[in-house]
């Protein structure tokens, strides 16, 4: 697409109205699917406060998490892992579950942390070096058992392993060079080749193998016949922003019980239920109104902040009629 058309789109977006009749955070944006069809994507993010006893209440408006239109990293993208993934995607199969926070060891060398929701259970082993007792450690891929490498000068580098993922040497005061996060069934075996992908509970960038494998086959046929569109074997699981062992097969509806193990700063096990919400979005396009109920497809757990957020999404195909898009309206029903 030529630059002047993109400028027209940006100017059009700035003129559009966003009408929010909910107490939640909402936003919308334009994006394209694998067939280059234009869609307007509406996102509503609902944040809740949770205490150590599992009591849940709606967060105050200024405490709710914002809608992210681009990826948010802990630090620089080339030297840190992804903290929050962009919310503006067309569709997610199932429900993503991600964790932003710490693993709490309470002075232990080796311990297990994880979460459970419905039939999804993610467990991770935290294994610290000998004589290093951990109170807590950030759940970031910098501490994963993958991608750790020193260059010839002895400096630690963020190394892509053929799009397997990346990792940094953890900056701990005790003996460096030993991987921290691993799957419970794995054992650390010295300098042996590390596992296929990094172990963690957070979001993963689209270039890592866990996601990129679903982008399709970029071969000579694609280059000659499909470029710049996505390959014919594009899989919508590419839109999932976590590894597939953190994706619920179905959308969450409310009432699901979540259990956290070793993730809360004051209690080893915390259990709570996700409240049910119903949100309707209306797209006003020229002489028609397209209405639909939004689906929840993302759960962001932030135990240290005693907060969790549920992301609701709906997309409307508009083809080339983005010029006629007038407003997007959100209503709690």
N, C-alpha and C positions, 0 to 999 in steps of 0.2 A: 504494500500500500504506500502511495506517495506521501511525502511529509505534509502537504497542504491538506490532505484528507484527514490525517491525524490531528492537525491543528483545528480543523472544523469539528471533529469529534470532541476534543477537549473543550472548545468554546461552547458546544452544545451541552456538555455535561455540566458546565458551570452555570448554565441558565436553567437547568432542571430543578424542579422542586422536590424536596424530600419532606414528606409529611409524616410525623411520628405521633400516633395516638397511644403509644405504649410507654411504660416507665423504663424501657430497656434502651440499649444502645443499638442504633440501626445505621445502615449505609447501603449504597449500591454502586455498581460500576459496570462498564462495558468490557466484554471479553469475547474471544472467538473459540469455537470448538475445533476438533480435529479436521473438520470439513470446511473450515474458514467461515462458518456461519456465525453471524453476530448474535450475542445474547446479552441481555441485561440481567445481572446477578444481584439479588437482594439478600442481605445478610442481617440477621438480628442476633445480638449476643446478650445472653442473660447471665448475670453473675450472682452468686450466692455467698453468704458468710456461713462458715461452719466452725463449731467449737470441738473440743476434744471428746465431748460426749455424743457427738453426732447430731446436735441440734442445728437445723438449717433455717436460714431466713434470707429473704431477698436483700442483696447489698444495696447500700445507698447509691444514688445516681453517680456521685463523684468517686465511688469505689469500684464501679463496674469496669471491666476490661474493655478497651477500645476495639474497634474493628480494624484489622490490619490489612492494608492494601498492598503491602509488600512484606517480604520476609524480614524478621527481626533477629539479629544475631547477638550473642553475648558480648562480642567485641568485633573486631574486623572479620569479615566473611572468610578471608583466607587463613585465619589463625584461630578461629573459634567455631563452636558448633551453633546450631540453630536453636534459638529460644522459642520463638513463636513463628508459625508458618503463616503465609498470607491467606486471608479468608476468602479472597475473591476467586474462587474456582466454581465451575459450572455445576459439578455433581461429584459426590463421593459415594462409592459403594459402601454400605454398612455405616459404621460409626467409628471415627478415630478416637482413641484415648491416649492422651499424652500427659506427662508429669513434668512439672517445673518446680524444683525444690531440692531437698537434701535427703540423703540416706543417713539414718541415725544409728550409730553403733553402740552408743552409751558405754564407751571405753573398751570395746571388744576388738579383736584382731580380724575375726571372720564372722560375717553375719549375712542374713538374707533379708531382702526388702522386696516389696511388690504390691500389686493391687489385684482385685477380683471384682468383676461385674458380670452378672448372669453366668454364662458358660465360658467367659474369657478370664483367664488367670495368667498374669505375667509375673514371674519371679526372677530375681537377679541376685547373684552372689557377690558380695563385696569382700575382697580378700586383700588385706593390707600387708606390707612387708613385715618380716619378723621383728618383734619387739616394738612394733608401731601400733598403738591402741587408738582407734579412731572414735571420736565423739560424733562427728558428722562429716560428710563429704558431699560436694555438689553432684547432683545427677546430671552429668554432662558427658558427652562423648569424648572429651579430652581425657577421661579416666577409663575409657573402654579398652578391652583386650583386643585391639586391632589398630593397625596403622602407625604403631610407635616406631620411630626410626631416628637415628642420629646421622648427621652428615659427616664429611671427612674432618671438619673442624670441631666436631663434637657438639654441634648445636642441634637442638630439637626442632624438627620440621613437621609441618602439617602435611602428611603424605597421602595423596589419593592412591588407593591400591586397585587400579583398574576399575575405578568407580565402585569399589567395595564400601568405601566410607573412609573416614579420617579419624585421627586421634592425636593428642598431644601427650607428652610426658607429664604426668601429674606433678604439680609443684608442692610436694610434701617435704617436711623437714627430715623425715626418716629416709632410709635407703631408697634412692630413686631407681627407676628402670624396671620396676616390676608392675605388670598390669594390675589394675584394681578391680574393674568390673568384668564378670564372666557369667556364663550360664552355669547353673548348679551342677550339671552333668560333666562340665569340662574341668580339667585339671591343668594347672600351669606347669609347663614342661620346659623350663629354661628358656633358651633362645629359639625354640622350635617355631616354625611358621605359625602365625597367629590365625584366629578363626576367620571365616569368610567375611563377616561383617562386624561392625562394632556393636557391642552389647550396651543397651541403654533403655531409656523409657521416654525420651523426648522426641521432638520432630526431626525429620531428616530432609536435607535438601534434595531437590529433584535430580541432581547430577549423581547422587550416590546409587550404587547398583540396586539396592533394595527398592528404589523407585524407578530408576532409569530402565530397568529390564522390562517395564510395562509400557514404555514409550513406543515400542515397535522396532522393526528392522530397518536400519538406515544403510541399505546396500546400494548397489549400482542401479537396480531397478527403481528404487525410491529416488535416487539422485536424478535419473533421466526422466521419470514419468510423474513423480508426485511432489517433488520439492517445489515450494517451501511448505506444503501441507504435511501433516503427520502421516506416517506409514499406514497401510491398510490394516495391519495387525495391531494397531494402537489399542491399548487396554485401559479402561477407565480407572483401574486401580492405581494408575499413575497419579491420579488426583488425591489419593490417600497420602497424608503427610507424615505417617508413622510407619514402622515396619508392620508387616501383615499379621504378626502375632500380637498386635495391639489394636486390631480392627474387629469390632463386633460385627457379626454377619448381618444384623438388622439395625434399623434406626431405633434410637431410644425414644420411648413414648412418655416416660415419667413413671415413677414408682419403682424403678430399678434400684436394687441395693448395691452399694459400693463399699468394699472393704479395703482399707489401707494397712499395709504391714511395714512397720519400721520407717514410715515416711512423715509422721507427725512429731513435732519437737517435744511434746509433753506426754504422749501416750503411745505405747507400741502398736496397738491395734485400734483403729477408728472405723466406725461403720455408720453410714448414713444413706438416706434415700433421695433420689433425684425428684424434685417436684415436677408436676405436669404443667405444661404451658401450651396454649394454642394461640398461634399468631397467623393472621391473614395478611397477605400482601396484594396490592392492586397496582397493576401497571397500566397507566393511561397513555395509549398510543393512538394518536390522531382521533378517529371517531369511534374507537372501541376501548373497552376496559377488560383486561385479562386478570382474573382473580384466582387465587389459590392459597391453600394452607401451607405454611412453611414446615419443612421437615428438619428435625434435629439430627445432625450427622457428625458432631464433634464435641468431645468432652475434654476440657482442660483442667487438670487437677493441680492446685497450688497449695499444698498442705501447710507450708511455712507461712504463707500469707493468710491462712485459714480462709481460703476462697476456692471456689471452683466455678467454671463457666461452661454454659451450653450454647453451642452455635446452631442457629436455625438458618435454613437456606431455601431459596427458590430462584429458579431461572426461567426467563421467558425469551424464546427465540424471536428476534425482530428483523432478521435479514439485513436489508439495507435501509430499513425504515427508522433507524436511530434518529434521523432528523425530525421524526414526528413524535418521538417520545417526549411526553410533557411532564409527567410527575410519577413518583412512586410513593404509595401510601401504605403505612403499617398500622394494623389494628390488633389489639389483644382481644380474643373472643372467648 
